[in-house]
Amino acid sequence: MVKVMVHINNFRINDVDTGSVVAIGTNYFYHWNTWSKVNGGFGRLTGDQNSLADFVTGVDDPDWQDMLSNEWLTEPALRKLVE
């Protein structure tokens, strides 16, 4: 991750987060959209000799944007979906 610091006179921008924009002067953002995807979990297990017994995991990822990886593209029908 590359951090960029922008100095504008006495105004400093240390980080532009996902979905943020920095505009100086007269700017018109027509049809400007942003999307963000965050995967997170609940809970934490720390320390020595800790273990999880009978844990359950699941993934609910309804979008197709990043679901298809190169290993799936061996099927001709899936290759056409990506194209």
C-alpha positions in Angstrom: 0.0 0.0 0.0 1.4 3.4 -1.0 0.6 6.4 1.1 0.4 9.7 -0.6 0.5 13.0 1.3 -0.7 16.1 -0.6 0.2 19.6 0.7 -2.0 22.5 -0.4 -0.7 25.6 1.4 -1.5 24.7 5.1 -4.0 22.1 4.2 -2.7 18.5 4.3 -4.3 15.4 3.0 -2.8 12.3 4.6 -5.0 9.6 3.2 -7.8 9.3 0.7 -10.0 6.4 1.7 -12.2 4.2 -0.5 -15.0 6.3 -2.0 -13.4 9.6 -1.2 -12.5 12.3 -3.6 -10.3 15.4 -3.4 -11.4 18.2 -5.6 -9.8 21.7 -5.9 -11.4 24.5 -7.9 -14.6 24.2 -9.9 -15.2 20.5 -10.4 -18.3 18.8 -11.6 -18.7 15.1 -10.8 -21.3 13.8 -13.3 -22.3 10.2 -12.9 -19.5 9.6 -10.3 -19.9 6.3 -8.5 -17.8 4.3 -6.1 -18.0 0.7 -4.9 -16.3 -0.9 -2.0 -16.2 -4.5 -0.8 -15.1 -5.4 2.7 -14.9 -8.8 4.2 -14.9 -9.0 8.0 -15.3 -11.4 10.8 -16.4 -11.3 14.4 -14.4 -12.3 17.4 -10.8 -12.9 18.1 -8.7 -15.8 19.4 -5.4 -14.8 20.9 -2.8 -16.2 23.2 -0.8 -19.4 23.5 -2.3 -22.9 23.3 -5.8 -21.7 22.3 -7.9 -23.7 19.9 -11.3 -23.6 18.2 -13.6 -26.7 18.4 -16.6 -27.1 16.1 -16.4 -23.8 14.4 -18.6 -22.9 11.5 -17.6 -20.7 8.5 -19.6 -19.4 5.5 -19.3 -17.0 2.6 -22.1 -14.9 1.2 -20.8 -13.3 -1.9 -23.7 -12.6 -4.3 -21.7 -10.4 -6.8 -19.8 -12.0 -9.7 -17.1 -9.3 -9.8 -14.3 -11.2 -8.1 -15.9 -14.7 -7.8 -14.5 -16.0 -11.1 -10.8 -16.8 -10.9 -8.6 -18.1 -13.7 -9.0 -21.7 -12.5 -12.7 -21.5 -13.3 -12.1 -20.3 -16.8 -11.5 -23.8 -18.2 -15.2 -24.2 -19.0 -16.2 -22.5 -22.3 -19.5 -21.2 -20.9 -17.7 -19.5 -18.0 -15.1 -18.0 -20.3 -17.9 -16.4 -22.3 -19.4 -14.9 -19.1 -16.2 -13.1 -18.4 -15.8 -11.8 -21.9 
